[in-house]
Amino acid sequence: GQQLNQSPQSMFIQEGEDVSMNCTSSSIFNTWLWYKQDPGEGPVLLIALYKAGELTSNGRLTAQFGITRKDSFLNISASIPSDVGIYFCAKPGSQGNLIFGKGTKLSVKP
Amino acid sequence: GAGVSQSPRYKVAKRGQDVALRCDPISGHVSLFWYQQALGQGPEFLTYFQNEAQLDKSGLPSDRFFAERPEGSVSTLKIQRTQQEDSAVYLCASSLAPLNTEAFFGQGTRLTVV
């Protein structure tokens, strides 16, 4: 079963807002990965984190690997409509496979 | 092609029917993974190939599921006697080297069993 807890489960954004989501686990990891999945598509890797405390940016996205190695957060600054989708955190399994959280769904505010 | 290609994109099967889902990984990628994604969930690992060898099939939910990659490139996931609970999106991913976590995913095949 899933071992990664993502929050929030869903959130609504207004264009221009900053967005923050996080992922926690009861066990220690050496790698955190953040993926985005658009409707009808497969997940796409956004950011990979390999060291505790590491802070990495990819354009308007910033992710950090928690010092305790049990959590990570993803921030999106100045959101735009194409940011909507589902964001997954993931950790590597024993064979290089990925273990995913349940995702945080980003939608546009009505 | 440049990316991972899966076919068909959509498949509707009657309960009890056998289905075969195809994955064309990125050329030269050694590792190939199959995942099952139920509605509202994250992808869940099914099986892993390194070249033509199936090194891990611990995620396959039952013996009705079978995967192969006979020549170390194209892979097929076969589901026999489909059941309604098999309805999901089946994702294929490939990566250049074993234990390389930067995998590239296909668009998936959405299977609906009626």
Interface residues (C-beta under 8 A of the other chain):
Chain A: Q2 T31 L33 G40 E41 G42 P43 V44 L45 A48 F88 A90 P92 G93 S94 Q95 G96 N97 L98 I99 F100 G101 K102 G103
Chain B: V4 S31 F33 Y35 G40 Q41 G42 P43 E44 F45 Y48 L55 D56 G59 L91 A93 S95 P98 L99 N100 T101 E102 A103 F104 F105 G106 Q107 G108
